[in-house]
């Protein structure tokens, strides 16, 4: 993926799905979890869009479409996206050394935008910590620590020359993984059960169409997303900056 599409991955997929549906609807937590599994698996944006197109073509030939039903979730597109990604990989095999594209002169985000993202994320982490301080002291301390770790990334923005956005993104990914582990460890059984019941309802009609590995990835991403929402914790990744 080129730099622009890399950091607009979610938005590009969301808008393409809206266009195919012909309606601007909120993307569900399940859909966001699915997109995150594609992003983490490094599936090219072009393969995702091609897979979505194919899934809609298949849907339009189905009895459900004939009955007036709309394709409602990206879960229906999972197999088509994986097939498109496999085809792209096969097509690129044996074509010789990969030509590394030159980075565009303009960075996808200004340094001011990145500083604002860091500041806003740290502020939201501290706000979440303050909210939990009375009843969850340990969690509040960990959130405060994560706010400080987020701010420690700021000096990288003063590096002369082009920014290494991939390295910054890796740092955010590590912090997000730590945050997810902290939140899941602190969440009550009631909260976790509620999230799992919600997730099971959302996935019910798609379970038979997905492999165990696909389901495990989507479930993990779904739970992480809902826990971040539950505790008011921001997503740090640059994928959420736009």
The 8 nearest C-alpha neighbors of each residue, nearest first, counted from 0:
[[1, 5, 43, 4, 2, 44, 3, 45],
 [0, 2, 4, 3, 5, 102, 100, 6],
 [1, 3, 5, 4, 0, 6, 107, 102],
 [4, 2, 5, 1, 6, 107, 7, 0],
 [3, 5, 7, 6, 1, 8, 2, 0],
 [6, 4, 2, 0, 8, 3, 7, 1],
 [5, 7, 238, 4, 8, 3, 237, 2],
 [8, 6, 4, 10, 5, 9, 11, 238],
 [7, 9, 11, 5, 6, 4, 10, 12],
 [10, 8, 12, 11, 7, 13, 238, 34],
 [9, 11, 13, 7, 12, 8, 14, 241],
 [10, 12, 14, 8, 9, 13, 7, 15],
 [13, 11, 15, 9, 10, 14, 16, 8],
 [12, 14, 10, 16, 15, 11, 9, 17],
 [15, 13, 17, 11, 16, 12, 10, 18],
 [16, 14, 18, 12, 17, 13, 11, 19],
 [15, 17, 19, 13, 14, 18, 12, 20],
 [18, 16, 14, 20, 23, 15, 19, 22],
 [19, 17, 21, 15, 20, 16, 14, 22],
 [20, 18, 16, 17, 21, 15, 55, 52],
 [21, 19, 17, 22, 18, 16, 70, 69],
 [20, 22, 18, 19, 17, 23, 16, 24],
 [23, 21, 20, 17, 24, 18, 19, 16],
 [22, 24, 17, 25, 21, 18, 20, 14],
 [25, 23, 22, 26, 17, 27, 20, 21],
 [24, 26, 27, 23, 17, 13, 28, 22],
 [25, 27, 30, 24, 28, 31, 13, 29],
 [26, 28, 30, 29, 25, 31, 72, 32],
 [29, 27, 31, 30, 32, 221, 26, 224],
 [28, 30, 32, 27, 31, 221, 33, 201],
 [29, 31, 33, 27, 32, 28, 73, 26],
 [32, 30, 34, 28, 33, 29, 35, 27],
 [33, 31, 221, 220, 29, 35, 30, 34],
 [32, 34, 30, 36, 35, 31, 217, 29],
 [35, 33, 31, 37, 36, 32, 38, 30],
 [34, 36, 38, 32, 37, 33, 39, 31],
 [35, 37, 39, 33, 34, 38, 40, 216],
 [38, 36, 40, 34, 35, 42, 39, 41],
 [37, 39, 35, 41, 40, 36, 42, 34],
 [38, 40, 36, 41, 37, 35, 42, 34],
 [39, 41, 37, 38, 42, 36, 35, 43],
 [42, 40, 38, 39, 43, 37, 36, 0],
 [41, 43, 37, 40, 38, 84, 44, 46],
 [44, 42, 46, 45, 0, 41, 47, 84],
 [43, 45, 47, 46, 48, 42, 8, 0],
 [44, 46, 48, 43, 47, 49, 0, 42],
 [47, 45, 84, 49, 83, 43, 44, 48],
 [48, 46, 80, 50, 44, 45, 49, 51],
 [49, 47, 51, 45, 50, 46, 52, 44],
 [48, 50, 46, 52, 51, 47, 45, 53],
 [51, 49, 80, 79, 47, 53, 52, 48],
 [50, 52, 54, 48, 53, 49, 76, 47],
 [53, 51, 49, 55, 50, 54, 48, 56],
 [52, 54, 56, 50, 55, 51, 57, 49],
 [55, 53, 51, 57, 76, 56, 52, 79],
 [54, 56, 58, 52, 57, 53, 59, 51],
 [57, 55, 53, 59, 54, 58, 52, 60],
 [58, 56, 54, 60, 55, 59, 53, 61],
 [57, 59, 55, 61, 60, 56, 54, 64],
 [58, 60, 56, 64, 61, 57, 55, 65],
 [61, 59, 57, 58, 56, 62, 64, 65],
 [62, 60, 58, 63, 59, 64, 65, 57],
 [63, 61, 65, 64, 66, 60, 59, 58],
 [62, 64, 66, 65, 61, 68, 67, 58],
 [63, 65, 68, 67, 66, 59, 62, 61],
 [66, 64, 62, 63, 67, 61, 59, 68],
 [67, 65, 63, 64, 68, 62, 61, 69],
 [66, 68, 64, 65, 69, 63, 62, 59],
 [67, 69, 64, 63, 66, 70, 65, 71],
 [70, 68, 71, 64, 67, 20, 63, 58],
 [69, 71, 72, 68, 58, 20, 55, 75],
 [72, 70, 69, 73, 20, 75, 74, 68],
 [71, 73, 74, 75, 70, 30, 76, 27],
 [72, 74, 76, 75, 30, 77, 33, 71],
 [73, 75, 72, 76, 77, 205, 30, 33],
 [74, 76, 73, 77, 72, 54, 205, 78],
 [77, 75, 73, 54, 74, 79, 51, 78],
 [78, 76, 80, 74, 79, 75, 81, 73],
 [79, 77, 81, 80, 76, 82, 75, 209],
 [78, 80, 50, 82, 76, 81, 77, 54],
 [81, 79, 50, 47, 83, 77, 82, 78],
 [80, 82, 84, 78, 83, 79, 85, 77],
 [81, 83, 79, 85, 80, 84, 78, 86],
 [84, 82, 80, 86, 46, 81, 85, 50],
 [83, 85, 46, 81, 87, 82, 86, 80],
 [86, 84, 88, 82, 87, 83, 81, 89],
 [85, 87, 89, 83, 88, 84, 90, 82],
 [88, 86, 90, 84, 85, 89, 91, 83],
 [87, 89, 85, 91, 86, 90, 84, 92],
 [90, 88, 86, 92, 91, 87, 85, 93],
 [91, 89, 87, 88, 92, 86, 94, 93],
 [90, 92, 88, 89, 94, 87, 93, 95],
 [93, 91, 89, 94, 90, 88, 95, 87],
 [92, 94, 95, 91, 90, 96, 89, 97],
 [93, 95, 92, 91, 96, 90, 97, 89],
 [96, 94, 93, 97, 92, 91, 98, 90],
 [97, 95, 98, 94, 93, 99, 92, 91],
 [96, 98, 99, 95, 94, 91, 100, 92],
 [97, 99, 100, 96, 95, 101, 94, 91],
 [98, 100, 97, 101, 102, 96, 1, 0],
 [101, 99, 98, 102, 1, 103, 97, 0],
 [100, 102, 103, 99, 104, 98, 1, 2],
 [103, 101, 100, 104, 2, 1, 105, 106],
 [102, 104, 105, 101, 106, 2, 107, 3],
 [105, 103, 102, 106, 101, 161, 107, 2],
 [106, 104, 103, 107, 108, 102, 109, 161],
 [105, 107, 108, 104, 109, 103, 161, 162],
 [108, 106, 3, 105, 109, 2, 6, 103],
 [109, 107, 106, 112, 110, 113, 111, 105],
 [108, 110, 112, 111, 113, 106, 107, 105],
 [109, 111, 113, 112, 114, 156, 108, 157],
 [110, 112, 114, 109, 113, 115, 108, 116],
 [113, 111, 115, 109, 110, 114, 108, 116],
 [112, 114, 116, 110, 115, 111, 117, 109],
 [115, 113, 111, 117, 116, 112, 118, 110],
 [114, 116, 118, 112, 113, 117, 119, 111],
 [115, 117, 113, 119, 114, 118, 120, 112],
 [118, 116, 114, 120, 115, 119, 121, 113],
 [119, 117, 115, 121, 120, 116, 114, 122],
 [118, 120, 122, 116, 121, 117, 115, 123],
 [121, 119, 123, 117, 122, 118, 116, 233],
 [122, 120, 146, 124, 118, 123, 119, 117],
 [123, 121, 119, 125, 124, 120, 126, 118],
 [122, 124, 126, 120, 125, 121, 127, 119],
 [123, 125, 121, 127, 122, 126, 146, 142],
 [126, 124, 128, 122, 127, 123, 143, 129],
 [127, 125, 123, 129, 128, 124, 122, 130],
 [126, 128, 124, 130, 125, 129, 231, 123],
 [127, 129, 139, 125, 131, 142, 126, 130],
 [130, 128, 132, 126, 131, 127, 125, 139],
 [129, 131, 127, 128, 132, 126, 133, 139],
 [130, 132, 135, 128, 129, 139, 133, 134],
 [133, 131, 136, 129, 139, 135, 134, 130],
 [132, 134, 131, 135, 136, 130, 129, 139],
 [133, 135, 132, 131, 136, 130, 139, 138],
 [136, 134, 131, 138, 132, 137, 133, 139],
 [135, 137, 132, 139, 138, 134, 140, 133],
 [138, 136, 140, 139, 135, 141, 132, 185],
 [137, 139, 141, 140, 135, 136, 142, 185],
 [140, 138, 128, 136, 132, 142, 137, 141],
 [141, 139, 143, 137, 138, 142, 144, 136],
 [142, 140, 144, 138, 143, 139, 145, 137],
 [143, 141, 145, 139, 144, 128, 140, 124],
 [142, 144, 146, 140, 141, 145, 125, 128],
 [143, 145, 141, 147, 142, 146, 140, 148],
 [144, 146, 148, 142, 147, 143, 149, 141],
 [147, 145, 121, 143, 149, 144, 148, 124],
 [146, 148, 150, 144, 149, 145, 151, 143],
 [149, 147, 145, 151, 150, 146, 144, 152],
 [148, 150, 146, 147, 151, 152, 145, 121],
 [149, 151, 147, 152, 148, 153, 117, 146],
 [152, 150, 148, 149, 153, 147, 154, 155],
 [151, 153, 150, 149, 154, 155, 148, 167],
 [152, 154, 155, 151, 150, 156, 114, 117],
 [155, 153, 156, 157, 152, 151, 158, 150],
 [156, 154, 157, 153, 158, 152, 162, 167],
 [155, 157, 154, 158, 153, 110, 162, 114],
 [156, 158, 155, 154, 159, 153, 110, 162],
 [157, 159, 155, 156, 160, 162, 154, 161],
 [160, 158, 157, 161, 162, 156, 155, 163],
 [159, 161, 158, 162, 157, 163, 156, 106],
 [162, 160, 163, 159, 106, 158, 164, 104],
 [161, 163, 164, 160, 158, 156, 159, 155],
 [164, 162, 165, 166, 161, 167, 155, 168],
 [165, 163, 167, 166, 162, 168, 169, 237],
 [164, 166, 168, 167, 163, 169, 162, 170],
 [165, 167, 169, 168, 164, 163, 170, 171],
 [168, 166, 164, 170, 169, 165, 171, 163],
 [167, 169, 165, 171, 166, 170, 164, 172],
 [170, 168, 172, 166, 171, 167, 165, 173],
 [171, 169, 167, 173, 168, 172, 174, 166],
 [170, 172, 168, 174, 169, 173, 236, 235],
 [173, 171, 169, 175, 170, 174, 168, 176],
 [172, 174, 176, 170, 171, 175, 169, 177],
 [175, 173, 171, 177, 172, 176, 178, 170],
 [176, 174, 178, 172, 177, 173, 179, 171],
 [177, 175, 179, 173, 178, 174, 172, 180],
 [176, 178, 174, 180, 175, 179, 181, 173],
 [179, 177, 175, 181, 176, 180, 182, 174],
 [178, 180, 176, 182, 177, 181, 223, 175],
 [179, 181, 177, 183, 178, 182, 184, 176],
 [182, 180, 178, 184, 179, 183, 185, 177],
 [183, 181, 185, 179, 184, 180, 186, 178],
 [182, 184, 186, 180, 185, 181, 179, 226],
 [185, 183, 181, 182, 186, 180, 187, 179],
 [184, 186, 182, 183, 181, 187, 138, 135],
 [187, 185, 183, 184, 182, 190, 191, 188],
 [186, 188, 190, 189, 191, 185, 184, 183],
 [189, 187, 191, 190, 192, 186, 193, 185],
 [188, 190, 192, 187, 191, 193, 186, 194],
 [191, 189, 193, 187, 192, 188, 186, 194],
 [190, 192, 194, 188, 193, 189, 195, 187],
 [193, 191, 195, 189, 194, 190, 188, 196],
 [192, 194, 190, 196, 191, 195, 189, 197],
 [195, 193, 197, 191, 192, 196, 198, 190],
 [194, 196, 198, 192, 197, 193, 199, 191],
 [197, 195, 199, 193, 198, 194, 192, 200],
 [196, 198, 194, 200, 195, 199, 193, 201],
 [197, 199, 195, 201, 196, 200, 194, 202],
 [200, 198, 196, 202, 201, 197, 203, 195],
 [201, 199, 203, 197, 198, 202, 196, 204],
 [200, 202, 198, 199, 203, 197, 29, 204],
 [203, 201, 199, 205, 200, 204, 206, 198],
 [204, 202, 200, 205, 206, 199, 201, 198],
 [203, 205, 202, 206, 207, 201, 200, 208],
 [206, 204, 202, 208, 203, 207, 74, 209],
 [205, 207, 208, 209, 203, 204, 202, 214],
 [206, 208, 205, 209, 204, 210, 203, 211],
 [209, 207, 205, 206, 210, 78, 75, 204],
 [210, 208, 206, 207, 213, 214, 211, 205],
 [209, 211, 213, 212, 214, 208, 207, 206],
 [210, 212, 214, 213, 215, 209, 206, 216],
 [213, 211, 215, 210, 214, 216, 209, 217],
 [214, 212, 210, 216, 215, 211, 209, 217],
 [213, 215, 217, 211, 212, 216, 218, 210],
 [214, 216, 212, 218, 213, 217, 211, 219],
 [217, 215, 219, 213, 214, 218, 36, 220],
 [216, 218, 214, 220, 219, 32, 215, 33],
 [217, 219, 221, 215, 216, 220, 214, 222],
 [220, 218, 216, 222, 217, 221, 215, 223],
 [219, 221, 32, 223, 217, 218, 222, 224],
 [222, 220, 32, 218, 224, 223, 219, 217],
 [221, 223, 225, 219, 224, 220, 226, 218],
 [222, 224, 220, 226, 221, 225, 179, 219],
 [225, 223, 221, 227, 222, 226, 220, 228],
 [224, 226, 228, 222, 227, 223, 229, 221],
 [227, 225, 229, 223, 228, 224, 222, 230],
 [226, 228, 232, 224, 225, 230, 229, 231],
 [227, 229, 225, 231, 226, 230, 232, 224],
 [228, 230, 226, 227, 231, 225, 232, 190],
 [231, 229, 232, 227, 228, 226, 127, 182],
 [232, 230, 228, 229, 127, 227, 233, 123],
 [231, 233, 227, 230, 124, 127, 228, 123],
 [234, 232, 120, 235, 123, 231, 227, 124],
 [233, 235, 236, 239, 232, 175, 227, 120],
 [236, 234, 171, 233, 237, 120, 175, 239],
 [235, 237, 238, 171, 239, 234, 168, 172],
 [236, 238, 240, 239, 6, 168, 235, 241],
 [237, 239, 6, 236, 240, 7, 9, 8],
 [240, 238, 237, 241, 236, 234, 235, 9],
 [239, 241, 237, 238, 116, 236, 235, 113],
 [240, 239, 238, 7, 237, 10, 6, 108]]
